[in-house]
Amino acid sequence: MPESRPAIELIDATKRYGDVVALDSVSLQIQPGEFFCLLGPSGCGKTTTLNLIGGFLPLSSGELRIEGRRVNDLPPHKRNVNTVFQNYALFPHMTVAENVAFGLKMEKLGRDEIRRRVGEYLDLVGLSQYAGRSSSQLSGGQQQRVALARALAKRPAVLLLDEPLGALDLKLRHHMQLELGRIHRQVGTTFVFVTHDQEEALSMSTRIAVMSGGHVVQVGTPQEIYYRPVDRFAADFIGESNFLDGVVVREDGRCAFVLEGGERMPAPEGAQVGPATLMLRPESVAVGPLGSAPGPAIKGRVEGAAFMGNHTRVTVSTAAGALVVHRLHGSGAAALAPIGQLGEEASVWWATGESTVMARAERGATDGSDT
């Protein structure tokens, strides 16, 4: 059986604007059928990468392959890709059906095939009943779905989505996240999605590339990115994190993490001995009255507790620094256990397997938004 080729492959791809390097020797493979997200802050290179794939920008150096074919010098319409832009780019003087049919007419498909595809993809996005309506009379969410149907109707190998949900309100954005996931599962087309919104990336993607300063920092599944970030930037950009500086040592054949305040906690096996940073997600940390921990713990003081709906956000000061704890609400014993009174000493602990040890970063070198 022949080996599957990547849907998209970037090999040492670089894009320069004069002396400014927007994308710096990036190598990346996106497999067929993936919902792949390019995630990062403004200026990280994610939109530049999307525009290079789409053919809207030329590479300064390196190579770009789509379905195994080198496309460096091919114009957008010869790359078998299509793009959904944030502003949708619909024709306001056309009906919904005419917008979806536009690209098919440019390809000179037969009238019956055009009619069949328009019906198929309007049905896919749930807009069959709006086929004869002017696109200017639709809501933002409906226009977004028309743009999606128009792009998919050409049956591209790769669909590029440039922050298509950015103009929608919060409730509609959440709904469209579910819709995009459903549509992707139905059509099986490779989706490449650009966003700076961590929730969008985590909820929809099969894999995520976290970008910073024109580089890919980490590629992995949403779970890998969230629970096992490779460095402080990736951890801090995806959700809320606690960072504790210290030193990894081996004691009696086991790894331990010595915090800057001198206290010790178990460290994950395999952690490299030496100065390091321990990363903990707030929901992985527990807090209770002093002496209530079921195992090793550090001492702290409860400084604040704020009700956030589905959890209480507790702030604890310790000798190693401040920690944020998310106490999830529910009926379990952990949810009902006392936190401790404000200003009182408390115990703070976590499961060793839910912590991540990473190389200690230079302070102030984590924003990644310099290009």
C-alpha positions in Angstrom: 0.0 0.0 0.0 1.6 3.4 -1.0 2.5 5.7 1.8 0.2 8.6 2.3 1.6 12.0 1.2 1.1 15.1 3.5 -1.7 17.3 2.3 0.7 20.3 3.0 4.4 20.3 3.5 6.6 23.3 4.3 10.3 22.7 4.1 12.6 25.5 5.6 9.9 28.0 4.5 11.1 31.6 5.0 9.3 34.9 4.3 11.1 38.2 4.5 9.9 41.8 4.1 13.2 43.7 3.7 15.1 43.2 6.9 12.1 41.8 8.8 11.7 38.0 8.9 8.0 37.2 9.2 8.6 33.4 8.9 11.9 31.9 9.8 12.9 28.5 8.2 9.7 26.7 9.2 9.3 23.0 8.4 5.8 21.5 8.9 3.7 18.7 7.7 -0.2 18.6 7.7 -1.8 15.3 7.0 -4.8 14.7 4.8 -8.1 15.2 6.6 -6.7 17.0 9.5 -8.3 20.0 11.2 -5.0 21.8 11.7 -4.8 25.1 13.6 -2.1 27.7 13.4 -2.3 29.5 16.8 -0.4 32.4 18.2 -0.4 36.1 19.0 -0.5 38.9 16.5 2.7 39.1 14.5 3.7 35.4 15.1 3.6 34.4 11.5 0.4 32.4 11.4 -1.4 34.5 8.7 1.8 34.7 6.7 2.0 30.9 6.7 -1.7 30.7 5.5 -1.1 33.3 2.7 2.0 31.3 1.6 0.0 28.1 1.4 -2.8 29.9 -0.5 -0.4 31.5 -3.0 -1.1 35.1 -2.0 2.5 35.6 -1.0 5.7 34.3 -2.6 8.2 32.4 -0.5 11.6 34.1 0.1 13.2 30.7 0.3 12.4 27.1 1.1 9.8 24.8 -0.4 6.0 24.4 -0.3 4.3 21.1 -1.4 0.6 20.4 -1.7 -0.4 16.8 -2.1 3.3 16.0 -2.9 3.5 18.6 -5.7 5.9 21.6 -5.5 3.8 24.7 -5.8 6.2 27.5 -5.0 5.6 29.3 -8.4 1.9 28.3 -8.9 -0.8 31.0 -8.7 -3.7 30.4 -6.1 -6.2 29.1 -8.7 -3.8 26.3 -9.7 -3.1 25.0 -6.1 -6.3 23.0 -5.4 -6.9 25.1 -2.2 -9.6 27.5 -1.3 -9.9 30.2 1.3 -12.6 31.5 3.7 -11.7 35.0 4.8 -12.8 36.8 8.0 -14.9 39.3 6.0 -16.4 36.4 3.9 -16.0 38.4 0.6 -19.6 37.6 -0.6 -21.1 39.4 -3.6 -23.9 41.5 -2.1 -25.8 41.8 -5.4 -26.0 38.0 -5.8 -28.3 35.5 -4.1 -27.0 32.9 -1.8 -27.1 30.2 -4.5 -25.4 32.5 -7.0 -22.6 33.2 -4.6 -22.0 29.4 -4.1 -22.2 28.8 -7.8 -19.7 31.6 -8.7 -16.5 29.6 -8.5 -18.1 26.6 -10.2 -19.1 28.8 -13.2 -15.5 30.1 -13.4 -14.4 26.5 -13.7 -17.0 26.1 -16.6 -18.8 23.2 -15.0 -22.0 22.0 -16.6 -25.3 23.6 -15.5 -26.6 20.4 -13.9 -23.4 19.8 -12.0 -23.5 23.3 -10.7 -27.1 23.0 -9.6 -26.3 19.7 -7.9 -23.3 21.0 -6.0 -25.0 24.2 -4.9 -27.9 22.2 -3.5 -25.5 19.7 -1.8 -23.3 22.3 0.0 -26.2 24.6 1.0 -27.8 21.6 2.6 -24.5 20.8 4.3 -24.4 24.2 5.9 -28.1 24.2 6.7 -29.1 27.1 4.3 -31.1 25.4 1.6 -34.1 27.5 2.4 -32.2 30.7 1.8 -30.9 29.9 -1.7 -32.9 32.6 -3.4 -32.3 35.3 -0.8 -29.8 38.1 -1.3 -26.6 37.5 0.7 -26.8 41.1 2.1 -30.0 40.1 3.9 -28.3 37.4 6.0 -26.9 37.5 9.5 -23.2 37.3 10.2 -23.4 33.6 11.0 -25.4 32.8 7.9 -22.9 34.8 5.7 -20.1 32.8 7.2 -21.8 29.6 6.3 -22.4 30.8 2.7 -18.7 31.6 2.4 -17.9 28.1 3.7 -20.3 26.4 1.2 -18.9 28.4 -1.7 -15.3 27.4 -0.8 -16.2 23.7 -0.3 -18.3 23.5 -3.4 -15.1 23.5 -5.5 -14.0 20.5 -3.6 -10.5 21.7 -2.8 -7.8 19.4 -1.3 -7.2 22.0 1.4 -9.5 24.6 2.9 -7.8 27.6 4.4 -9.7 29.6 7.1 -8.4 33.0 8.1 -10.0 33.8 11.5 -13.5 33.3 10.0 -15.2 33.5 13.4 -13.5 36.7 14.5 -16.4 39.0 13.6 -19.1 37.0 15.3 -20.4 37.5 18.8 -19.5 35.1 21.6 -22.6 32.9 21.5 -22.7 32.6 17.7 -18.9 32.0 17.7 -19.4 29.0 20.0 -22.2 27.7 17.8 -20.1 28.0 14.7 -17.2 26.2 16.3 -19.5 23.2 16.7 -20.8 23.6 13.1 -17.3 23.8 11.6 -16.3 20.6 13.5 -19.4 18.8 12.2 -18.8 20.0 8.6 -15.2 19.0 8.7 -16.2 15.5 9.9 -18.7 15.1 7.1 -16.6 16.3 4.2 -13.1 15.0 5.3 -11.3 17.9 3.6 -8.1 19.1 5.1 -8.8 22.3 7.1 -6.1 24.8 8.0 -7.5 27.3 10.5 -5.8 30.5 11.7 -6.7 32.0 15.1 -5.3 33.7 18.2 -8.2 32.3 20.2 -7.0 29.4 22.4 -10.5 28.1 23.0 -11.2 27.9 19.2 -8.0 25.9 18.7 -8.5 23.5 21.6 -12.2 22.8 20.8 -11.9 22.2 17.0 -8.5 21.0 16.0 -7.0 17.6 15.6 -3.5 19.2 15.9 -2.2 22.6 16.7 1.0 24.5 15.8 1.8 27.1 18.4 3.7 29.9 16.7 5.9 32.8 18.1 8.2 35.2 16.4 8.1 33.5 13.0 8.8 30.1 14.5 6.8 27.0 15.3 7.2 26.5 19.0 5.3 23.2 19.4 3.0 20.9 17.3 0.7 18.5 19.0 -2.9 17.5 19.8 -4.9 19.9 21.9 -4.3 17.6 24.9 -0.6 17.5 24.4 -0.4 21.3 23.9 -2.4 21.9 27.0 -1.0 19.4 29.4 2.5 19.0 28.1 3.7 22.3 26.7 7.4 22.4 25.7 8.2 25.8 27.2 6.8 28.6 29.2 5.5 30.6 26.2 3.4 27.6 25.0 2.1 27.0 28.5 1.3 30.7 29.2 -0.4 31.2 25.8 -2.7 28.2 26.1 -4.9 28.8 29.1 -3.9 29.9 32.6 -0.8 28.5 34.2 1.2 28.5 37.4 5.0 28.6 37.2 7.3 27.7 40.1 11.0 28.1 39.7 13.4 25.7 41.4 15.8 22.9 40.9 15.3 19.2 40.0 17.3 16.8 42.2 17.5 13.1 42.5 17.0 11.7 46.1 17.1 8.0 46.9 16.7 7.3 43.2 13.6 9.5 42.7 13.2 13.0 41.2 12.3 15.8 43.5 11.6 19.5 42.8 13.2 21.9 45.3 11.2 25.2 45.2 12.9 28.5 45.6 11.5 28.7 49.2 13.3 25.5 50.1 10.2 23.2 50.2 10.3 19.9 48.2 7.7 18.2 46.1 7.9 15.0 44.0 8.9 15.7 40.3 7.8 13.6 37.3 10.2 10.8 36.6 12.6 11.6 33.8 12.9 15.3 34.6 16.3 16.6 33.9 18.4 17.4 36.9 19.2 21.1 37.3 17.5 24.5 37.4 13.9 24.2 36.0 10.4 25.6 36.0 7.4 23.5 37.2 4.2 24.3 35.3 0.8 23.5 36.9 -2.7 24.2 35.5 -5.0 25.8 38.1 -7.5 22.9 38.0 -4.7 20.5 38.8 -3.8 22.2 42.1 -5.7 21.5 45.4 -5.9 23.7 48.5 -7.3 23.0 51.9 -6.8 23.8 55.6 -3.3 23.4 56.9 -2.5 19.7 57.4 -5.4 18.4 55.2 -3.3 17.2 52.3 -3.3 13.5 51.6 0.4 13.5 50.7 3.3 16.0 50.2 2.3 19.6 50.2 3.6 23.1 50.5 2.5 25.8 53.0 0.6 28.8 51.8 -1.9 31.5 52.8 -5.3 32.0 51.2 -5.3 35.6 49.8 -8.5 35.6 47.8 -11.5 33.5 46.6 -13.7 34.6 43.7 -16.9 32.7 42.6 -16.6 32.3 38.8 -19.8 30.2 38.0 -18.5 26.7 37.4 -15.5 27.1 39.7 -14.1 29.2 42.5 -10.8 30.9 41.7 -8.6 30.8 44.8 -5.3 32.8 45.1 -2.7 31.4 47.5 0.6 33.0 48.4 3.5 30.7 49.1 7.3 31.0 49.7 7.8 30.0 46.1 5.3 32.5 44.6 1.6 33.0 44.1 -0.5 30.1 42.9 -4.0 30.2 41.3 -6.3 27.3 42.1 -9.5 26.5 40.3 -11.9 24.6 42.6 -14.4 23.1 40.3 -18.0 23.0 41.5 -19.9 19.8 41.8 -21.2 17.3 44.3 -17.9 15.3 44.8 -16.0 15.4 48.1 -13.2 17.5 46.6 -15.6 20.2 45.5 -17.3 20.3 49.0 -14.1 20.2 51.0 -13.3 23.4 52.9 -10.8 25.8 51.3 -9.8 27.7 54.4 -10.5 31.2 55.6 -9.0 34.3 53.9 -5.7 35.2 55.5 -5.3 31.7 57.1 -2.5 29.3 56.4 -3.4 26.5 54.1 -1.9 23.4 52.4 -1.4 23.3 48.7 -0.7 20.1 46.7 -1.0 18.4 43.3 -0.6 15.1 41.6 2.9 14.6 40.3 1.7 13.3 37.0 -0.3 16.6 36.4 2.8 18.8 36.6 5.2 19.5 33.8 8.9 20.3 34.2 10.5 22.6 31.6 13.7 24.5 31.1 13.8 27.7 33.0 13.1 30.6 30.7 14.8 34.0 30.9 12.4 36.3 32.7 10.5 38.6 30.4 11.2 36.5 27.3 7.8 34.9 26.9 5.6 37.2 25.0 6.6 36.0 21.5 5.0 39.0 19.8 8.0 40.9 18.5 7.5 40.2 14.8 
